[in-house]
Structures are given as structure tokens and as C-alpha cells.
């Protein structure tokens, strides 16, 4: 997990291009989602974190976003295993 305010813009863009970062999350709400999510793009920089995998996000106690990951969110809400 990488905090947005702890990484430079150049390093962040490089990591995204190399697919080292594939998900973003809100550290206050404990929600993760796609980098392209409209809800995620609106969050404050100090609340944003990045993940290299979905497994890492789940391991850190985050849940799927209800907007960009509807099916995974539904499974989480219903108590299904990923």
C-alpha cells in the first residue's frame, strides 16, 4: 500500500504504466477500486492510497467499490468469498 501524498507524480505515473499499481483506495473509508473510477478520482489526495493487487487491498481490510466493481461489491455485501 502506497499513500498518494508520499509518492512523487513521476514515480506514480511510471508505476501505473508498468502495471505495478493497478488499484486505488480511500484510506478513511477502507474502499478500493479501479484507477479509472469517477468516485475515486474525486477523493482528496491525502486520503488516497494505491495497491499493486486486489489481494493486497483485501489483506489491508479494504472492500470493493460499489461504483466501479459492482459484482465484487455485491459478493462482498452478500458475504461471499472472493
N, CA, C and O of each residue as an XYZ file, in Angstrom:
328
protein
N       0.848     -1.166      0.000
C       0.000      0.000      0.000
C       0.898      1.235      0.000
O       1.827      1.352      0.800
N       0.595      2.153     -0.921
C       1.383      3.380     -1.061
C       0.446      4.570     -0.896
O      -0.577      4.655     -1.575
N       0.788      5.485     -0.002
C      -0.012      6.689      0.184
C       0.301      7.689     -0.928
O       1.461      7.895     -1.283
N      -0.748      8.307     -1.472
C      -0.589      9.230     -2.591
C       0.294     10.419     -2.234
O       1.107     10.844     -3.054
N       0.153     10.955     -1.047
C       0.956     12.126     -0.681
C       2.399     11.771     -0.313
O       3.176     12.660      0.034
N       2.768     10.501     -0.382
C       4.137     10.069     -0.072
C       4.915      9.644     -1.325
O       6.048      9.175     -1.220
N       4.307      9.808     -2.513
C       4.958      9.378     -3.746
C       4.922     10.539     -4.744
O       3.935     11.270     -4.823
N       5.998     10.698     -5.496
C       6.041     11.792     -6.472
C       5.172     11.447     -7.680
O       4.908     10.276     -7.954
N       4.737     12.467     -8.389
C       3.883     12.279     -9.566
C       4.587     11.463    -10.647
O       3.959     10.629    -11.300
N       5.873     11.692    -10.838
C       6.630     10.978    -11.870
C       6.725      9.490    -11.533
O       6.491      8.641    -12.393
N       7.062      9.178    -10.299
C       7.168      7.776     -9.878
C       5.805      7.101     -9.948
O       5.708      5.943    -10.355
N       4.761      7.805     -9.560
C       3.404      7.259     -9.613
C       3.008      6.922    -11.047
O       2.530      5.818    -11.310
N       3.199      7.857    -11.977
C       2.843      7.596    -13.382
C       3.629      6.429    -13.942
O       3.081      5.609    -14.678
N       4.905      6.343    -13.604
C       5.737      5.237    -14.078
C       5.223      3.907    -13.543
O       5.141      2.930    -14.288
N       4.879      3.860    -12.265
C       4.369      2.623    -11.654
C       3.037      2.206    -12.276
O       2.781      1.015    -12.452
N       2.196      3.173    -12.607
C       0.915      2.850    -13.242
C       1.145      2.309    -14.648
O       0.528      1.320    -15.043
N       2.025      2.949    -15.400
C       2.332      2.470    -16.762
C       2.904      1.053    -16.754
O       2.593      0.247    -17.630
N       3.744      0.756    -15.757
C       4.359     -0.571    -15.654
C       3.432     -1.600    -15.019
O       3.807     -2.760    -14.850
N       2.209     -1.170    -14.663
C       1.209     -2.034    -14.025
C       1.655     -2.509    -12.643
O       1.229     -3.566    -12.179
N       2.522     -1.718    -11.982
C       2.926     -2.010    -10.611
C       1.858     -1.510     -9.642
O       1.765     -1.983     -8.509
N       1.058     -0.554    -10.094
C      -0.085     -0.047     -9.340
C      -1.309     -0.234    -10.222
O      -1.355      0.274    -11.342
N      -2.313     -0.973     -9.712
C      -3.498     -1.226    -10.537
C      -4.799     -0.783     -9.872
O      -5.835     -0.701    -10.533
N      -4.755     -0.495     -8.572
C      -5.956     -0.099     -7.841
C      -5.662      1.089     -6.937
O      -4.523      1.313     -6.527
N      -6.711      1.842     -6.636
C      -6.596      2.943     -5.685
C      -7.653      2.753     -4.606
O      -8.655      2.070     -4.816
N      -7.421      3.358     -3.460
C      -8.378      3.220     -2.378
C      -8.472      4.469     -1.531
O      -7.625      5.358     -1.604
N      -9.513      4.517     -0.731
C      -9.722      5.606      0.212
C      -9.369      5.067      1.590
O     -10.036      4.169      2.104
N      -8.321      5.616      2.182
C      -7.834      5.070      3.452
C      -8.799      5.334      4.600
O      -8.798      4.580      5.573
N      -9.623      6.377      4.524
C     -10.599      6.647      5.585
C     -11.795      5.708      5.512
O     -12.268      5.218      6.537
N     -12.285      5.456      4.300
C     -13.475      4.626      4.113
C     -13.153      3.142      3.942
O     -14.045      2.297      4.014
N     -11.876      2.828      3.717
C     -11.424      1.444      3.500
C     -12.117      0.832      2.282
O     -12.619     -0.290      2.339
N     -12.136      1.594      1.166
C     -12.718      1.142     -0.091
C     -11.620      1.159     -1.149
O     -10.813      2.088     -1.186
N     -11.579      0.142     -2.008
C     -10.644      0.141     -3.131
C     -11.413      0.003     -4.432
O     -12.515     -0.545     -4.467
N     -10.804      0.515     -5.515
C     -11.448      0.430     -6.825
C     -10.452      0.641     -7.945
O      -9.244      0.736     -7.730
N     -10.995      0.710     -9.142
C     -10.173      0.894    -10.334
C      -9.617      2.311    -10.392
O     -10.213      3.241     -9.848
N      -8.488      2.471    -11.043
C      -7.883      3.790    -11.179
C      -8.773      4.722    -12.005
O      -8.686      5.943    -11.868
N      -9.612      4.164    -12.845
C     -10.489      4.955    -13.712
C     -11.821      5.323    -13.057
O     -12.633      6.000    -13.687
N     -12.067      4.912    -11.841
C     -13.340      5.143    -11.157
C     -13.581      6.637    -10.920
O     -12.713      7.343    -10.406
N     -14.774      7.106    -11.301
C     -15.113      8.518    -11.120
C     -15.141      8.891     -9.637
O     -14.701      9.979     -9.266
N     -15.645      8.013     -8.804
C     -15.689      8.289     -7.368
C     -14.279      8.409     -6.796
O     -14.002      9.288     -5.979
N     -13.408      7.531     -7.226
C     -12.034      7.546     -6.746
C     -11.264      8.775     -7.176
O     -10.416      9.276     -6.437
N     -11.557      9.260     -8.366
C     -10.857     10.444     -8.868
C     -11.228     11.699     -8.087
O     -10.474     12.672     -8.088
N     -12.382     11.690     -7.420
C     -12.835     12.866     -6.681
C     -12.302     12.924     -5.248
O     -12.422     13.961     -4.595
N     -11.729     11.857     -4.756
C     -11.297     11.856     -3.356
C     -10.060     12.739     -3.151
O      -9.301     13.003     -4.084
N      -9.887     13.175     -1.936
C      -8.748     14.021     -1.592
C      -7.460     13.220     -1.679
O      -7.422     12.033     -1.354
N      -6.422     13.882     -2.116
C      -5.109     13.254     -2.279
C      -4.615     12.652     -0.966
O      -4.021     11.574     -0.969
N      -4.853     13.331      0.152
C      -4.360     12.823      1.440
C      -5.092     11.565      1.906
O      -4.611     10.874      2.804
N      -6.246     11.257      1.312
C      -6.995     10.050      1.670
C      -6.729      8.885      0.715
O      -7.133      7.758      0.998
N      -6.053      9.138     -0.413
C      -5.876      8.131     -1.459
C      -4.650      7.264     -1.196
O      -3.585      7.752     -0.816
N      -4.831      5.981     -1.409
C      -3.735      5.014     -1.346
C      -3.774      4.166     -2.616
O      -4.805      4.090     -3.284
N      -2.665      3.539     -2.942
C      -2.571      2.711     -4.140
C      -2.156      1.294     -3.764
O      -1.438      1.071     -2.789
N      -2.632      0.343     -4.567
C      -2.338     -1.071     -4.336
C      -1.796     -1.715     -5.607
O      -2.175     -1.350     -6.720
N      -0.901     -2.683     -5.415
C      -0.365     -3.413     -6.554
C      -1.249     -4.600     -6.928
O      -1.110     -5.158     -8.016
N      -2.158     -4.987     -6.031
C      -3.062     -6.098     -6.339
C      -4.321     -6.020     -5.470
O      -4.355     -5.349     -4.439
N      -5.331     -6.720     -5.921
C      -6.572     -6.793     -5.153
C      -6.342     -7.553     -3.846
O      -6.936     -7.240     -2.815
N      -5.488     -8.531     -3.912
C      -5.155     -9.321     -2.724
C      -4.567     -8.432     -1.618
O      -4.892     -8.602     -0.443
N      -3.715     -7.498     -1.995
C      -3.117     -6.570     -1.032
C      -4.168     -5.664     -0.410
O      -4.137     -5.399      0.791
N      -5.101     -5.188     -1.233
C      -6.167     -4.316     -0.726
C      -7.023     -5.064      0.296
O      -7.324     -4.531      1.364
N      -7.404     -6.270     -0.023
C      -8.239     -7.078      0.880
C      -7.477     -7.395      2.158
O      -8.033     -7.338      3.255
N      -6.208     -7.726      2.007
C      -5.352     -8.045      3.169
C      -5.270     -6.863      4.139
O      -5.146     -7.052      5.349
N      -5.340     -5.639      3.596
C      -5.285     -4.429      4.418
C      -6.657     -4.002      4.923
O      -6.784     -2.933      5.520
N      -7.677     -4.809      4.697
C      -9.001     -4.539      5.245
C      -9.900     -3.660      4.401
O     -10.865     -3.096      4.918
N      -9.610     -3.527      3.109
C     -10.416     -2.701      2.219
C     -11.498     -3.554      1.543
O     -11.335     -4.762      1.373
N     -12.599     -2.907      1.162
C     -13.676     -3.584      0.453
C     -13.794     -3.001     -0.954
O     -13.321     -1.892     -1.199
N     -14.423     -3.737     -1.892
C     -14.561     -3.248     -3.268
C     -15.497     -2.041     -3.370
O     -16.418     -1.885     -2.568
N     -15.250     -1.209     -4.349
C     -16.070     -0.030     -4.628
C     -17.403     -0.469     -5.250
O     -17.435     -1.342     -6.118
N     -18.483      0.137     -4.800
C     -19.799     -0.186     -5.335
C     -20.071      0.413     -6.699
O     -21.031      0.016     -7.359
N     -19.248      1.363     -7.142
C     -19.453      2.002     -8.443
C     -18.704      1.289     -9.562
O     -19.304      0.926    -10.574
N     -17.430      1.089     -9.394
C     -16.619      0.539    -10.490
C     -16.407     -0.973    -10.400
O     -15.940     -1.586    -11.360
N     -16.738     -1.574     -9.277
C     -16.563     -3.022     -9.099
C     -17.866     -3.625     -8.569
O     -17.883     -4.279     -7.526
N     -18.952     -3.391     -9.306
C     -20.299     -3.751     -8.857
C     -20.438     -5.218     -8.449
O     -21.001     -5.516     -7.396
N     -19.935     -6.123     -9.265
C     -20.086     -7.551     -8.978
C     -19.302     -7.957     -7.728
O     -19.816     -8.689     -6.882
N     -18.083     -7.492     -7.614
C     -17.269     -7.818     -6.435
C     -17.850     -7.179     -5.183
O     -17.808     -7.771     -4.104
N     -18.398     -5.960     -5.323
C     -19.050     -5.307     -4.193
C     -20.276     -6.108     -3.749
O     -20.500     -6.305     -2.555
N     -21.065     -6.565     -4.720
C     -22.258     -7.356     -4.404
C     -21.868     -8.630     -3.656
O     -22.507     -8.998     -2.671
N     -20.824     -9.295     -4.126
C     -20.344    -10.505     -3.445
C     -19.877    -10.187     -2.028
O     -20.160    -10.941     -1.096
N     -19.165     -9.078     -1.862
C     -18.703     -8.668     -0.534
C     -19.889     -8.383      0.371
O     -19.921     -8.822      1.521
N     -20.862     -7.649     -0.149
C     -22.037     -7.271      0.642
C     -22.859     -8.500      1.047
O     -23.400     -8.561      2.151
N     -22.941     -9.464      0.148
C     -23.685    -10.695      0.435
C     -22.888    -11.663      1.315
O     -23.411    -12.688      1.752
N     -21.637    -11.332      1.569
C     -20.807    -12.176      2.425
C     -20.128    -13.301      1.689
O     -19.593    -14.215      2.316
N     -20.136    -13.255      0.355
C     -19.489    -14.298     -0.440
C     -17.986    -14.136     -0.371
O     -17.475    -13.049     -0.104
N     -17.293    -15.217     -0.613
C     -15.833    -15.207     -0.640
C     -15.389    -14.800     -2.023
O     -16.025    -15.170     -3.010
N     -14.281    -14.023     -2.118
C     -13.777    -13.556     -3.411
C     -13.246    -14.690     -4.208
O     -12.778    -14.491     -5.329
